Amino acid sequence: MPLTKEKKAEVIKNFGGATTNTGSIEGQIALLTERISQISSHLQQNKKDFSTHRGLMQLVGKRKRLLTYLQKHNLTGYRQLIEKLGLRK
């Protein structure tokens, strides 16, 4: 089930500042994290869905590249974001 417009707007508002600031790195990472969690729950029920698994790996890679960019350019923002999203343990 894809993200609804309302859910996307809420995530962008919480992490990217204004709801119209859809291009912010923090907002993009938060949206990718939401999609990754939805796809992960789908794959727990459908273990043989290999094409979805490939898409999940692509999303994880994209999120990783965005996190690396954010870490290089805004270290405090990076640390706050991973704390909010609970990405690192």
Long-range contacts (C-beta under 8 A, 24 or more apart in sequence): 1-38, 3-31, 3-34, 3-35, 3-38, 7-34, 15-81, 15-84, 25-66, 25-69, 25-70, 25-74, 26-70, 26-77, 26-81, 28-66, 29-63, 29-66, 29-67, 29-70, 29-81, 29-85, 30-81, 30-85, 32-59, 32-62, 32-63, 32-66, 33-63, 33-85, 33-87, 35-59, 36-60, 36-63
